[in-house]
Structure formats: structure tokens, C-alpha cells
Amino acid sequence: MTCGTATPPLAAMRKIDWKALSKRIGHADVAFTMKQYVQTDLEADRQVANTLAQLIIGGSLAAQAIADETDDRSGSAT
């Protein structure tokens, strides 16, 4: 919580005109307003991190890198 108010639901925050909100509540800087009212959804952050880890370590990104490397080697031999 900030300034005694609860953080609005994430869906509502996606539709906010941050500049208008900042001006209405008397903040001089939109970045300050966003820092006060936008909080990272830790579960969503974990899901993103896990997905990236899976892709990089053992998923399609790793497979694509290997395929690209193989194509480069076979292409240069011709």
C-alpha cells in the first residue's frame, strides 16, 4: 500500500492514462506516480523467469541455436 490506498487491480491499471492520473493527484512526474502505484506481480514474474529458463536451457531457443550453428558449419563447408 502507498499513501494509505490499496493498489488497484492489475486489469484496471493497464487502462490508466498515467499522465492524467499523475496530474490529477498532484504529482509532478509520471514516473513517480507509476513507481508508487505499480507493483510487480511476483507470481507473473516467476512464470516469465521459468519460461525463459526452460526455453534457454532445454527448450526451443537452445535447439534453435544448435540448429543455426549446424547450418553455419555445413554452409561454410560448401
PDB file of N, CA, C and O in Angstrom:
ATOM      1  N   MET A   1       0.834  -1.192   0.000  1.00  0.00           N
ATOM      2  CA  MET A   1       0.000   0.000   0.000  1.00  0.00           C
ATOM      3  C   MET A   1       0.874   1.249   0.000  1.00  0.00           C
ATOM      4  O   MET A   1       1.982   1.263   0.535  1.00  0.00           O
ATOM      5  N   THR A   2       0.346   2.276  -0.606  1.00  0.00           N
ATOM      6  CA  THR A   2       1.052   3.538  -0.681  1.00  0.00           C
ATOM      7  C   THR A   2       0.086   4.651  -0.317  1.00  0.00           C
ATOM      8  O   THR A   2      -1.055   4.665  -0.780  1.00  0.00           O
ATOM      9  N   CYS A   3       0.531   5.567   0.496  1.00  0.00           N
ATOM     10  CA  CYS A   3      -0.295   6.711   0.890  1.00  0.00           C
ATOM     11  C   CYS A   3      -1.639   6.278   1.451  1.00  0.00           C
ATOM     12  O   CYS A   3      -2.624   7.002   1.306  1.00  0.00           O
ATOM     13  N   GLY A   4      -1.701   5.121   2.085  1.00  0.00           N
ATOM     14  CA  GLY A   4      -2.935   4.660   2.702  1.00  0.00           C
ATOM     15  C   GLY A   4      -3.956   4.125   1.724  1.00  0.00           C
ATOM     16  O   GLY A   4      -5.110   3.917   2.100  1.00  0.00           O
ATOM     17  N   THR A   5      -3.570   3.896   0.480  1.00  0.00           N
ATOM     18  CA  THR A   5      -4.521   3.375  -0.506  1.00  0.00           C
ATOM     19  C   THR A   5      -4.055   2.016  -0.980  1.00  0.00           C
ATOM     20  O   THR A   5      -2.860   1.722  -0.999  1.00  0.00           O
ATOM     21  N   ALA A   6      -5.011   1.197  -1.360  1.00  0.00           N
ATOM     22  CA  ALA A   6      -4.689  -0.127  -1.893  1.00  0.00           C
ATOM     23  C   ALA A   6      -4.300   0.011  -3.358  1.00  0.00           C
ATOM     24  O   ALA A   6      -4.779   0.908  -4.052  1.00  0.00           O
ATOM     25  N   THR A   7      -3.439  -0.869  -3.820  1.00  0.00           N
ATOM     26  CA  THR A   7      -3.069  -0.889  -5.227  1.00  0.00           C
ATOM     27  C   THR A   7      -4.250  -1.384  -6.035  1.00  0.00           C
ATOM     28  O   THR A   7      -4.838  -2.408  -5.688  1.00  0.00           O
ATOM     29  N   PRO A   8      -4.622  -0.681  -7.117  1.00  0.00           N
ATOM     30  CA  PRO A   8      -5.761  -1.115  -7.930  1.00  0.00           C
ATOM     31  C   PRO A   8      -5.469  -2.452  -8.613  1.00  0.00           C
ATOM     32  O   PRO A   8      -4.306  -2.817  -8.787  1.00  0.00           O
ATOM     33  N   PRO A   9      -6.513  -3.181  -8.998  1.00  0.00           N
ATOM     34  CA  PRO A   9      -6.310  -4.456  -9.701  1.00  0.00           C
ATOM     35  C   PRO A   9      -5.494  -4.245 -10.979  1.00  0.00           C
ATOM     36  O   PRO A   9      -5.577  -3.197 -11.619  1.00  0.00           O
ATOM     37  N   LEU A  10      -4.715  -5.248 -11.332  1.00  0.00           N
ATOM     38  CA  LEU A  10      -3.823  -5.160 -12.490  1.00  0.00           C
ATOM     39  C   LEU A  10      -4.579  -4.819 -13.767  1.00  0.00           C
ATOM     40  O   LEU A  10      -4.104  -4.010 -14.565  1.00  0.00           O
ATOM     41  N   ALA A  11      -5.749  -5.422 -13.975  1.00  0.00           N
ATOM     42  CA  ALA A  11      -6.520  -5.156 -15.190  1.00  0.00           C
ATOM     43  C   ALA A  11      -6.895  -3.685 -15.291  1.00  0.00           C
ATOM     44  O   ALA A  11      -6.848  -3.108 -16.378  1.00  0.00           O
ATOM     45  N   ALA A  12      -7.263  -3.078 -14.180  1.00  0.00           N
ATOM     46  CA  ALA A  12      -7.619  -1.657 -14.183  1.00  0.00           C
ATOM     47  C   ALA A  12      -6.396  -0.800 -14.459  1.00  0.00           C
ATOM     48  O   ALA A  12      -6.501   0.218 -15.143  1.00  0.00           O
ATOM     49  N   MET A  13      -5.243  -1.188 -13.943  1.00  0.00           N
ATOM     50  CA  MET A  13      -4.031  -0.405 -14.112  1.00  0.00           C
ATOM     51  C   MET A  13      -3.568  -0.383 -15.560  1.00  0.00           C
ATOM     52  O   MET A  13      -2.921   0.578 -15.976  1.00  0.00           O
ATOM     53  N   ARG A  14      -3.878  -1.408 -16.337  1.00  0.00           N
ATOM     54  CA  ARG A  14      -3.449  -1.458 -17.740  1.00  0.00           C
ATOM     55  C   ARG A  14      -4.135  -0.380 -18.575  1.00  0.00           C
ATOM     56  O   ARG A  14      -3.608   0.034 -19.608  1.00  0.00           O
ATOM     57  N   LYS A  15      -5.306   0.078 -18.133  1.00  0.00           N
ATOM     58  CA  LYS A  15      -6.082   1.033 -18.907  1.00  0.00           C
ATOM     59  C   LYS A  15      -5.927   2.463 -18.420  1.00  0.00           C
ATOM     60  O   LYS A  15      -6.598   3.357 -18.936  1.00  0.00           O
ATOM     61  N   ILE A  16      -5.076   2.705 -17.456  1.00  0.00           N
ATOM     62  CA  ILE A  16      -4.943   4.031 -16.865  1.00  0.00           C
ATOM     63  C   ILE A  16      -4.114   4.950 -17.751  1.00  0.00           C
ATOM     64  O   ILE A  16      -3.083   4.546 -18.288  1.00  0.00           O
ATOM     65  N   ASP A  17      -4.573   6.188 -17.899  1.00  0.00           N
ATOM     66  CA  ASP A  17      -3.773   7.239 -18.526  1.00  0.00           C
ATOM     67  C   ASP A  17      -2.897   7.803 -17.411  1.00  0.00           C
ATOM     68  O   ASP A  17      -3.332   8.657 -16.639  1.00  0.00           O
ATOM     69  N   TRP A  18      -1.667   7.321 -17.337  1.00  0.00           N
ATOM     70  CA  TRP A  18      -0.797   7.644 -16.215  1.00  0.00           C
ATOM     71  C   TRP A  18      -0.491   9.133 -16.122  1.00  0.00           C
ATOM     72  O   TRP A  18      -0.355   9.667 -15.021  1.00  0.00           O
ATOM     73  N   LYS A  19      -0.380   9.805 -17.252  1.00  0.00           N
ATOM     74  CA  LYS A  19      -0.106  11.244 -17.227  1.00  0.00           C
ATOM     75  C   LYS A  19      -1.280  11.996 -16.607  1.00  0.00           C
ATOM     76  O   LYS A  19      -1.081  12.881 -15.775  1.00  0.00           O
ATOM     77  N   ALA A  20      -2.503  11.646 -17.010  1.00  0.00           N
ATOM     78  CA  ALA A  20      -3.694  12.297 -16.464  1.00  0.00           C
ATOM     79  C   ALA A  20      -3.828  12.009 -14.969  1.00  0.00           C
ATOM     80  O   ALA A  20      -4.162  12.902 -14.191  1.00  0.00           O
ATOM     81  N   LEU A  21      -3.567  10.761 -14.567  1.00  0.00           N
ATOM     82  CA  LEU A  21      -3.645  10.405 -13.150  1.00  0.00           C
ATOM     83  C   LEU A  21      -2.616  11.189 -12.347  1.00  0.00           C
ATOM     84  O   LEU A  21      -2.927  11.722 -11.282  1.00  0.00           O
ATOM     85  N   SER A  22      -1.406  11.256 -12.853  1.00  0.00           N
ATOM     86  CA  SER A  22      -0.339  11.963 -12.167  1.00  0.00           C
ATOM     87  C   SER A  22      -0.707  13.425 -11.950  1.00  0.00           C
ATOM     88  O   SER A  22      -0.515  13.975 -10.866  1.00  0.00           O
ATOM     89  N   LYS A  23      -1.235  14.041 -12.994  1.00  0.00           N
ATOM     90  CA  LYS A  23      -1.631  15.447 -12.897  1.00  0.00           C
ATOM     91  C   LYS A  23      -2.774  15.622 -11.898  1.00  0.00           C
ATOM     92  O   LYS A  23      -2.753  16.549 -11.088  1.00  0.00           O
ATOM     93  N   ARG A  24      -3.768  14.738 -11.952  1.00  0.00           N
ATOM     94  CA  ARG A  24      -4.941  14.848 -11.090  1.00  0.00           C
ATOM     95  C   ARG A  24      -4.571  14.728  -9.614  1.00  0.00           C
ATOM     96  O   ARG A  24      -5.142  15.431  -8.780  1.00  0.00           O
ATOM     97  N   ILE A  25      -3.644  13.868  -9.285  1.00  0.00           N
ATOM     98  CA  ILE A  25      -3.310  13.687  -7.864  1.00  0.00           C
ATOM     99  C   ILE A  25      -2.144  14.563  -7.409  1.00  0.00           C
ATOM    100  O   ILE A  25      -1.694  14.469  -6.267  1.00  0.00           O
ATOM    101  N   GLY A  26      -1.657  15.420  -8.321  1.00  0.00           N
ATOM    102  CA  GLY A  26      -0.687  16.422  -7.923  1.00  0.00           C
ATOM    103  C   GLY A  26       0.769  16.005  -7.983  1.00  0.00           C
ATOM    104  O   GLY A  26       1.627  16.657  -7.389  1.00  0.00           O
ATOM    105  N   HIS A  27       1.056  14.929  -8.691  1.00  0.00           N
ATOM    106  CA  HIS A  27       2.458  14.535  -8.864  1.00  0.00           C
ATOM    107  C   HIS A  27       3.040  15.287 -10.054  1.00  0.00           C
ATOM    108  O   HIS A  27       2.387  15.426 -11.088  1.00  0.00           O
ATOM    109  N   ALA A  28       4.250  15.763  -9.908  1.00  0.00           N
ATOM    110  CA  ALA A  28       4.912  16.494 -10.989  1.00  0.00           C
ATOM    111  C   ALA A  28       5.491  15.554 -12.043  1.00  0.00           C
ATOM    112  O   ALA A  28       5.735  15.967 -13.176  1.00  0.00           O
ATOM    113  N   ASP A  29       5.708  14.302 -11.677  1.00  0.00           N
ATOM    114  CA  ASP A  29       6.399  13.362 -12.555  1.00  0.00           C
ATOM    115  C   ASP A  29       5.597  12.066 -12.694  1.00  0.00           C
ATOM    116  O   ASP A  29       5.254  11.435 -11.694  1.00  0.00           O
ATOM    117  N   VAL A  30       5.303  11.677 -13.928  1.00  0.00           N
ATOM    118  CA  VAL A  30       4.551  10.452 -14.184  1.00  0.00           C
ATOM    119  C   VAL A  30       5.312   9.230 -13.669  1.00  0.00           C
ATOM    120  O   VAL A  30       4.705   8.291 -13.154  1.00  0.00           O
ATOM    121  N   ALA A  31       6.622   9.243 -13.805  1.00  0.00           N
ATOM    122  CA  ALA A  31       7.425   8.107 -13.335  1.00  0.00           C
ATOM    123  C   ALA A  31       7.255   7.909 -11.830  1.00  0.00           C
ATOM    124  O   ALA A  31       7.198   6.776 -11.353  1.00  0.00           O
ATOM    125  N   PHE A  32       7.175   9.013 -11.083  1.00  0.00           N
ATOM    126  CA  PHE A  32       6.964   8.912  -9.642  1.00  0.00           C
ATOM    127  C   PHE A  32       5.623   8.247  -9.350  1.00  0.00           C
ATOM    128  O   PHE A  32       5.534   7.364  -8.496  1.00  0.00           O
ATOM    129  N   THR A  33       4.586   8.671 -10.059  1.00  0.00           N
ATOM    130  CA  THR A  33       3.246   8.092  -9.860  1.00  0.00           C
ATOM    131  C   THR A  33       3.283   6.592 -10.123  1.00  0.00           C
ATOM    132  O   THR A  33       2.757   5.807  -9.335  1.00  0.00           O
ATOM    133  N   MET A  34       3.901   6.198 -11.224  1.00  0.00           N
ATOM    134  CA  MET A  34       3.947   4.778 -11.569  1.00  0.00           C
ATOM    135  C   MET A  34       4.724   3.985 -10.528  1.00  0.00           C
ATOM    136  O   MET A  34       4.333   2.870 -10.182  1.00  0.00           O
ATOM    137  N   LYS A  35       5.807   4.541 -10.028  1.00  0.00           N
ATOM    138  CA  LYS A  35       6.589   3.838  -9.007  1.00  0.00           C
ATOM    139  C   LYS A  35       5.768   3.631  -7.737  1.00  0.00           C
ATOM    140  O   LYS A  35       5.943   2.637  -7.032  1.00  0.00           O
ATOM    141  N   GLN A  36       4.876   4.571  -7.450  1.00  0.00           N
ATOM    142  CA  GLN A  36       4.067   4.480  -6.242  1.00  0.00           C
ATOM    143  C   GLN A  36       2.937   3.466  -6.371  1.00  0.00           C
ATOM    144  O   GLN A  36       2.596   2.798  -5.395  1.00  0.00           O
ATOM    145  N   TYR A  37       2.350   3.341  -7.566  1.00  0.00           N
ATOM    146  CA  TYR A  37       1.131   2.557  -7.715  1.00  0.00           C
ATOM    147  C   TYR A  37       1.279   1.271  -8.511  1.00  0.00           C
ATOM    148  O   TYR A  37       0.378   0.432  -8.479  1.00  0.00           O
ATOM    149  N   VAL A  38       2.367   1.090  -9.211  1.00  0.00           N
ATOM    150  CA  VAL A  38       2.570  -0.131  -9.975  1.00  0.00           C
ATOM    151  C   VAL A  38       3.519  -1.026  -9.196  1.00  0.00           C
ATOM    152  O   VAL A  38       4.643  -0.640  -8.875  1.00  0.00           O
ATOM    153  N   GLN A  39       3.052  -2.211  -8.903  1.00  0.00           N
ATOM    154  CA  GLN A  39       3.887  -3.174  -8.197  1.00  0.00           C
ATOM    155  C   GLN A  39       4.013  -4.417  -9.066  1.00  0.00           C
ATOM    156  O   GLN A  39       3.067  -4.818  -9.744  1.00  0.00           O
ATOM    157  N   THR A  40       5.180  -5.009  -9.034  1.00  0.00           N
ATOM    158  CA  THR A  40       5.410  -6.214  -9.813  1.00  0.00           C
ATOM    159  C   THR A  40       4.599  -7.356  -9.247  1.00  0.00           C
ATOM    160  O   THR A  40       4.584  -7.593  -8.039  1.00  0.00           O
ATOM    161  N   ASP A  41       3.933  -8.052 -10.127  1.00  0.00           N
ATOM    162  CA  ASP A  41       3.219  -9.259  -9.733  1.00  0.00           C
ATOM    163  C   ASP A  41       4.269 -10.367  -9.659  1.00  0.00           C
ATOM    164  O   ASP A  41       4.711 -10.878 -10.688  1.00  0.00           O
ATOM    165  N   LEU A  42       4.665 -10.736  -8.440  1.00  0.00           N
ATOM    166  CA  LEU A  42       5.768 -11.678  -8.261  1.00  0.00           C
ATOM    167  C   LEU A  42       5.494 -13.031  -8.894  1.00  0.00           C
ATOM    168  O   LEU A  42       6.412 -13.651  -9.431  1.00  0.00           O
ATOM    169  N   GLU A  43       4.258 -13.504  -8.844  1.00  0.00           N
ATOM    170  CA  GLU A  43       3.945 -14.799  -9.457  1.00  0.00           C
ATOM    171  C   GLU A  43       4.105 -14.721 -10.971  1.00  0.00           C
ATOM    172  O   GLU A  43       4.653 -15.641 -11.579  1.00  0.00           O
ATOM    173  N   ALA A  44       3.640 -13.646 -11.586  1.00  0.00           N
ATOM    174  CA  ALA A  44       3.806 -13.468 -13.030  1.00  0.00           C
ATOM    175  C   ALA A  44       5.282 -13.374 -13.380  1.00  0.00           C
ATOM    176  O   ALA A  44       5.716 -13.922 -14.393  1.00  0.00           O
ATOM    177  N   ASP A  45       6.053 -12.687 -12.553  1.00  0.00           N
ATOM    178  CA  ASP A  45       7.494 -12.561 -12.774  1.00  0.00           C
ATOM    179  C   ASP A  45       8.166 -13.928 -12.702  1.00  0.00           C
ATOM    180  O   ASP A  45       9.037 -14.237 -13.515  1.00  0.00           O
ATOM    181  N   ARG A  46       7.768 -14.739 -11.740  1.00  0.00           N
ATOM    182  CA  ARG A  46       8.334 -16.096 -11.629  1.00  0.00           C
ATOM    183  C   ARG A  46       7.998 -16.936 -12.860  1.00  0.00           C
ATOM    184  O   ARG A  46       8.844 -17.675 -13.364  1.00  0.00           O
ATOM    185  N   GLN A  47       6.758 -16.818 -13.340  1.00  0.00           N
ATOM    186  CA  GLN A  47       6.360 -17.593 -14.519  1.00  0.00           C
ATOM    187  C   GLN A  47       7.185 -17.196 -15.743  1.00  0.00           C
ATOM    188  O   GLN A  47       7.604 -18.054 -16.520  1.00  0.00           O
ATOM    189  N   VAL A  48       7.415 -15.901 -15.909  1.00  0.00           N
ATOM    190  CA  VAL A  48       8.231 -15.431 -17.026  1.00  0.00           C
ATOM    191  C   VAL A  48       9.650 -15.964 -16.892  1.00  0.00           C
ATOM    192  O   VAL A  48      10.226 -16.449 -17.867  1.00  0.00           O
ATOM    193  N   ALA A  49      10.215 -15.879 -15.700  1.00  0.00           N
ATOM    194  CA  ALA A  49      11.574 -16.368 -15.477  1.00  0.00           C
ATOM    195  C   ALA A  49      11.674 -17.866 -15.751  1.00  0.00           C
ATOM    196  O   ALA A  49      12.630 -18.316 -16.382  1.00  0.00           O
ATOM    197  N   ASN A  50      10.701 -18.636 -15.286  1.00  0.00           N
ATOM    198  CA  ASN A  50      10.713 -20.077 -15.517  1.00  0.00           C
ATOM    199  C   ASN A  50      10.573 -20.411 -16.995  1.00  0.00           C
ATOM    200  O   ASN A  50      11.255 -21.303 -17.499  1.00  0.00           O
ATOM    201  N   THR A  51       9.702 -19.709 -17.682  1.00  0.00           N
ATOM    202  CA  THR A  51       9.526 -19.951 -19.114  1.00  0.00           C
ATOM    203  C   THR A  51      10.803 -19.650 -19.881  1.00  0.00           C
ATOM    204  O   THR A  51      11.221 -20.431 -20.735  1.00  0.00           O
ATOM    205  N   LEU A  52      11.423 -18.512 -19.574  1.00  0.00           N
ATOM    206  CA  LEU A  52      12.681 -18.174 -20.240  1.00  0.00           C
ATOM    207  C   LEU A  52      13.766 -19.197 -19.944  1.00  0.00           C
ATOM    208  O   LEU A  52      14.516 -19.589 -20.838  1.00  0.00           O
ATOM    209  N   ALA A  53      13.848 -19.626 -18.695  1.00  0.00           N
ATOM    210  CA  ALA A  53      14.852 -20.629 -18.327  1.00  0.00           C
ATOM    211  C   ALA A  53      14.632 -21.917 -19.104  1.00  0.00           C
ATOM    212  O   ALA A  53      15.583 -22.517 -19.605  1.00  0.00           O
ATOM    213  N   GLN A  54      13.381 -22.341 -19.204  1.00  0.00           N
ATOM    214  CA  GLN A  54      13.089 -23.574 -19.944  1.00  0.00           C
ATOM    215  C   GLN A  54      13.456 -23.429 -21.410  1.00  0.00           C
ATOM    216  O   GLN A  54      14.012 -24.350 -22.008  1.00  0.00           O
ATOM    217  N   LEU A  55      13.149 -22.281 -21.988  1.00  0.00           N
ATOM    218  CA  LEU A  55      13.467 -22.064 -23.398  1.00  0.00           C
ATOM    219  C   LEU A  55      14.967 -22.005 -23.638  1.00  0.00           C
ATOM    220  O   LEU A  55      15.469 -22.567 -24.612  1.00  0.00           O
ATOM    221  N   ILE A  56      15.676 -21.328 -22.757  1.00  0.00           N
ATOM    222  CA  ILE A  56      17.114 -21.149 -22.942  1.00  0.00           C
ATOM    223  C   ILE A  56      17.887 -22.420 -22.636  1.00  0.00           C
ATOM    224  O   ILE A  56      18.777 -22.802 -23.395  1.00  0.00           O
ATOM    225  N   ILE A  57      17.557 -23.076 -21.534  1.00  0.00           N
ATOM    226  CA  ILE A  57      18.327 -24.236 -21.089  1.00  0.00           C
ATOM    227  C   ILE A  57      18.015 -25.493 -21.886  1.00  0.00           C
ATOM    228  O   ILE A  57      18.924 -26.194 -22.328  1.00  0.00           O
ATOM    229  N   GLY A  58      16.733 -25.777 -22.070  1.00  0.00           N
ATOM    230  CA  GLY A  58      16.444 -27.047 -22.724  1.00  0.00           C
ATOM    231  C   GLY A  58      15.345 -26.979 -23.733  1.00  0.00           C
ATOM    232  O   GLY A  58      14.864 -28.009 -24.205  1.00  0.00           O
ATOM    233  N   GLY A  59      14.942 -25.795 -24.070  1.00  0.00           N
ATOM    234  CA  GLY A  59      13.793 -25.681 -24.945  1.00  0.00           C
ATOM    235  C   GLY A  59      14.155 -25.279 -26.350  1.00  0.00           C
ATOM    236  O   GLY A  59      15.240 -25.579 -26.848  1.00  0.00           O
ATOM    237  N   SER A  60      13.238 -24.603 -26.970  1.00  0.00           N
ATOM    238  CA  SER A  60      13.364 -24.290 -28.382  1.00  0.00           C
ATOM    239  C   SER A  60      14.481 -23.299 -28.687  1.00  0.00           C
ATOM    240  O   SER A  60      15.058 -23.356 -29.773  1.00  0.00           O
ATOM    241  N   LEU A  61      14.806 -22.394 -27.766  1.00  0.00           N
ATOM    242  CA  LEU A  61      15.902 -21.468 -28.041  1.00  0.00           C
ATOM    243  C   LEU A  61      17.233 -22.211 -28.128  1.00  0.00           C
ATOM    244  O   LEU A  61      18.049 -21.938 -29.007  1.00  0.00           O
ATOM    245  N   ALA A  62      17.441 -23.146 -27.214  1.00  0.00           N
ATOM    246  CA  ALA A  62      18.676 -23.923 -27.246  1.00  0.00           C
ATOM    247  C   ALA A  62      18.725 -24.780 -28.506  1.00  0.00           C
ATOM    248  O   ALA A  62      19.765 -24.881 -29.156  1.00  0.00           O
ATOM    249  N   ALA A  63      17.610 -25.386 -28.840  1.00  0.00           N
ATOM    250  CA  ALA A  63      17.556 -26.220 -30.043  1.00  0.00           C
ATOM    251  C   ALA A  63      17.788 -25.374 -31.288  1.00  0.00           C
ATOM    252  O   ALA A  63      18.484 -25.810 -32.205  1.00  0.00           O
ATOM    253  N   GLN A  64      17.220 -24.178 -31.337  1.00  0.00           N
ATOM    254  CA  GLN A  64      17.397 -23.294 -32.484  1.00  0.00           C
ATOM    255  C   GLN A  64      18.849 -22.867 -32.607  1.00  0.00           C
ATOM    256  O   GLN A  64      19.381 -22.813 -33.716  1.00  0.00           O
ATOM    257  N   ALA A  65      19.500 -22.564 -31.496  1.00  0.00           N
ATOM    258  CA  ALA A  65      20.906 -22.158 -31.530  1.00  0.00           C
ATOM    259  C   ALA A  65      21.775 -23.285 -32.070  1.00  0.00           C
ATOM    260  O   ALA A  65      22.689 -23.042 -32.859  1.00  0.00           O
ATOM    261  N   ILE A  66      21.498 -24.502 -31.655  1.00  0.00           N
ATOM    262  CA  ILE A  66      22.259 -25.657 -32.142  1.00  0.00           C
ATOM    263  C   ILE A  66      22.025 -25.848 -33.630  1.00  0.00           C
ATOM    264  O   ILE A  66      22.962 -26.108 -34.385  1.00  0.00           O
ATOM    265  N   ALA A  67      20.762 -25.716 -34.052  1.00  0.00           N
ATOM    266  CA  ALA A  67      20.438 -25.873 -35.471  1.00  0.00           C
ATOM    267  C   ALA A  67      21.117 -24.795 -36.300  1.00  0.00           C
ATOM    268  O   ALA A  67      21.646 -25.078 -37.375  1.00  0.00           O
ATOM    269  N   ASP A  68      21.107 -23.563 -35.809  1.00  0.00           N
ATOM    270  CA  ASP A  68      21.766 -22.469 -36.527  1.00  0.00           C
ATOM    271  C   ASP A  68      23.262 -22.716 -36.640  1.00  0.00           C
ATOM    272  O   ASP A  68      23.860 -22.484 -37.691  1.00  0.00           O
ATOM    273  N   GLU A  69      23.861 -23.186 -35.559  1.00  0.00           N
ATOM    274  CA  GLU A  69      25.299 -23.453 -35.559  1.00  0.00           C
ATOM    275  C   GLU A  69      25.627 -24.571 -36.550  1.00  0.00           C
ATOM    276  O   GLU A  69      26.623 -24.498 -37.270  1.00  0.00           O
ATOM    277  N   THR A  70      24.795 -25.591 -36.581  1.00  0.00           N
ATOM    278  CA  THR A  70      24.997 -26.707 -37.507  1.00  0.00           C
ATOM    279  C   THR A  70      24.864 -26.232 -38.947  1.00  0.00           C
ATOM    280  O   THR A  70      25.669 -26.606 -39.800  1.00  0.00           O
ATOM    281  N   ASP A  71      23.841 -25.399 -39.229  1.00  0.00           N
ATOM    282  CA  ASP A  71      23.649 -24.863 -40.566  1.00  0.00           C
ATOM    283  C   ASP A  71      24.835 -24.008 -40.997  1.00  0.00           C
ATOM    284  O   ASP A  71      25.269 -24.072 -42.147  1.00  0.00           O
ATOM    285  N   ASP A  72      25.357 -23.211 -40.075  1.00  0.00           N
ATOM    286  CA  ASP A  72      26.508 -22.360 -40.387  1.00  0.00           C
ATOM    287  C   ASP A  72      27.722 -23.209 -40.754  1.00  0.00           C
ATOM    288  O   ASP A  72      28.443 -22.887 -41.699  1.00  0.00           O
ATOM    289  N   ARG A  73      27.948 -24.276 -40.022  1.00  0.00           N
ATOM    290  CA  ARG A  73      29.104 -25.148 -40.289  1.00  0.00           C
ATOM    291  C   ARG A  73      28.947 -25.855 -41.620  1.00  0.00           C
ATOM    292  O   ARG A  73      29.899 -25.939 -42.397  1.00  0.00           O
ATOM    293  N   SER A  74      27.755 -26.365 -41.890  1.00  0.00           N
ATOM    294  CA  SER A  74      27.574 -27.096 -43.145  1.00  0.00           C
ATOM    295  C   SER A  74      27.583 -26.140 -44.330  1.00  0.00           C
ATOM    296  O   SER A  74      28.014 -26.518 -45.420  1.00  0.00           O
ATOM    297  N   GLY A  75      27.115 -24.912 -44.139  1.00  0.00           N
ATOM    298  CA  GLY A  75      27.121 -23.916 -45.211  1.00  0.00           C
ATOM    299  C   GLY A  75      28.506 -23.440 -45.559  1.00  0.00           C
ATOM    300  O   GLY A  75      28.793 -23.156 -46.721  1.00  0.00           O
ATOM    301  N   SER A  76      29.376 -23.348 -44.560  1.00  0.00           N
ATOM    302  CA  SER A  76      30.727 -22.852 -44.826  1.00  0.00           C
ATOM    303  C   SER A  76      31.613 -23.916 -45.455  1.00  0.00           C
ATOM    304  O   SER A  76      32.653 -23.601 -46.034  1.00  0.00           O
ATOM    305  N   ALA A  77      31.198 -25.188 -45.342  1.00  0.00           N
ATOM    306  CA  ALA A  77      31.999 -26.273 -45.921  1.00  0.00           C
ATOM    307  C   ALA A  77      31.761 -26.395 -47.419  1.00  0.00           C
ATOM    308  O   ALA A  77      32.532 -27.055 -48.115  1.00  0.00           O
ATOM    309  N   THR A  78      30.702 -25.766 -47.923  1.00  0.00           N
ATOM    310  CA  THR A  78      30.382 -25.895 -49.335  1.00  0.00           C
ATOM    311  C   THR A  78      31.144 -24.958 -50.189  1.00  0.00           C
ATOM    312  O   THR A  78      30.974 -24.956 -51.408  1.00  0.00           O
TER     313      THR A  78
END
